[in-house]
Amino acid sequence: MGTDLLTAVVCMLSALTLYTVAVWAERFAGRLKAWHLALFWAGLVFDTTGTSLMSAMAGTPQLDFHGITGALGLLFMLGHTLWATGALWLKQERVLVSFHRFSLAVWALWLIAFFSGVAGAMVP
């Protein structure tokens, strides 16, 4: 396994871990908190880094199931993180206590993209 691939895999696994912990911790807490947001941002950075490395290795963009769900997952993750940032910044209590519903949906979409990439890597 080359260094770029290893780095990309570590980044994607880090994104999976950080994003999963953030989403479920927020859900169990019942309110979006600053440390959840920090994990969302860290997950987004690792996901973007891993995706960029994998895209560079793949060459041309892939318009298959994984490529489409991956792009959507990354865009939704970015929107989700920006929305969380705004909600915390503006102290929108109504949003802070209901945000977990949107988080779970974005996380589920992101997981579809993540595992479709894993499955695609296993098929020769």
C-alpha positions as CSV (number, residue, x, y, z in Angstrom):
1,M,0.0,0.0,0.0
2,G,1.5,3.3,-1.1
3,T,1.9,6.3,1.2
4,D,-0.9,8.3,-0.5
5,L,-3.4,5.5,-0.2
6,L,-2.5,4.8,3.5
7,T,-2.8,8.5,4.3
8,A,-6.2,8.6,2.5
9,V,-7.4,5.5,4.4
10,V,-6.3,6.9,7.7
11,C,-8.0,10.2,6.9
12,M,-11.3,8.5,6.0
13,L,-11.3,6.3,9.1
14,S,-10.5,9.4,11.2
15,A,-13.5,11.2,9.5
16,L,-15.7,8.2,10.2
17,T,-14.7,8.1,13.9
18,L,-14.9,11.8,14.5
19,Y,-18.2,12.3,12.7
20,T,-19.8,9.3,14.3
21,V,-18.8,10.3,17.8
22,A,-20.0,13.9,17.2
23,V,-23.4,12.9,15.8
24,W,-24.2,10.3,18.5
25,A,-22.8,12.4,21.3
26,E,-25.0,15.3,20.1
27,R,-28.0,12.9,19.9
28,F,-27.5,11.6,23.5
29,A,-26.8,15.1,24.9
30,G,-30.1,16.3,23.3
31,R,-28.4,19.7,22.4
32,L,-25.7,20.8,20.0
33,K,-22.6,21.8,22.0
34,A,-19.3,23.5,21.0
35,W,-17.3,20.3,21.3
36,H,-19.7,18.5,18.9
37,L,-19.1,21.3,16.4
38,A,-15.3,20.9,16.8
39,L,-15.6,17.2,16.0
40,F,-17.8,18.1,13.0
41,W,-15.2,20.4,11.7
42,A,-12.4,17.9,12.3
43,G,-14.4,15.2,10.6
44,L,-15.0,17.5,7.6
45,V,-11.3,18.3,7.3
46,F,-10.3,14.6,7.4
47,D,-13.0,13.7,5.0
48,T,-12.0,16.4,2.5
49,T,-8.3,15.4,2.8
50,G,-9.0,11.7,2.3
51,T,-11.4,12.4,-0.6
52,S,-8.9,14.7,-2.3
53,L,-6.2,12.1,-2.0
54,M,-8.4,9.3,-3.3
55,S,-9.6,11.5,-6.2
56,A,-6.1,12.4,-7.2
57,M,-5.2,8.7,-7.3
58,A,-8.4,7.8,-9.3
59,G,-7.7,10.5,-11.9
60,T,-10.9,11.5,-13.6
61,P,-14.0,12.0,-11.5
62,Q,-16.1,8.9,-11.2
63,L,-19.8,9.4,-12.0
64,D,-20.9,6.1,-10.4
65,F,-22.9,5.4,-7.3
66,H,-20.0,6.1,-4.9
67,G,-18.9,9.2,-6.8
68,I,-22.4,10.7,-6.6
69,T,-23.2,9.7,-3.0
70,G,-19.7,10.8,-2.0
71,A,-20.0,14.2,-3.5
72,L,-23.5,14.6,-2.0
73,G,-22.2,13.3,1.4
74,L,-19.4,15.8,1.4
75,L,-21.6,18.7,0.4
76,F,-24.2,17.8,3.0
77,M,-21.5,17.4,5.6
78,L,-20.2,20.9,4.8
79,G,-23.7,22.4,4.9
80,H,-24.4,20.6,8.2
81,T,-21.2,21.9,9.8
82,L,-21.8,25.5,8.6
83,W,-25.4,25.4,9.9
84,A,-24.2,24.0,13.2
85,T,-21.6,26.9,13.4
86,G,-24.3,29.5,12.7
87,A,-26.7,28.0,15.2
88,L,-24.1,28.0,18.0
89,W,-22.8,31.5,17.0
90,L,-26.3,32.9,17.1
91,K,-27.4,30.8,20.1
92,Q,-30.5,29.6,18.4
93,E,-31.9,27.4,21.2
94,R,-34.7,25.9,19.1
95,V,-32.1,24.7,16.5
96,L,-29.6,23.6,19.1
97,V,-32.1,21.2,20.7
98,S,-33.5,19.8,17.4
99,F,-30.3,19.8,15.3
100,H,-29.6,16.0,16.0
101,R,-32.5,15.1,13.6
102,F,-30.7,16.6,10.7
103,S,-27.3,15.3,11.9
104,L,-28.6,11.7,11.8
105,A,-29.8,12.1,8.2
106,V,-26.5,13.6,7.0
107,W,-24.5,11.0,8.9
108,A,-26.6,8.2,7.3
109,L,-26.0,9.6,3.8
110,W,-22.3,10.0,4.5
111,L,-22.2,6.3,5.7
112,I,-23.7,5.2,2.4
113,A,-21.0,7.0,0.6
114,F,-18.3,5.7,2.9
115,F,-19.3,2.1,2.7
116,S,-20.0,2.2,-1.0
117,G,-16.3,3.3,-1.3
118,V,-15.2,0.4,0.9
119,A,-17.2,-2.1,-1.1
120,G,-15.9,-0.7,-4.4
121,A,-12.3,-1.0,-3.2
122,M,-12.9,-4.7,-2.4
123,V,-14.2,-5.5,-5.9
124,P,-11.4,-6.0,-8.4
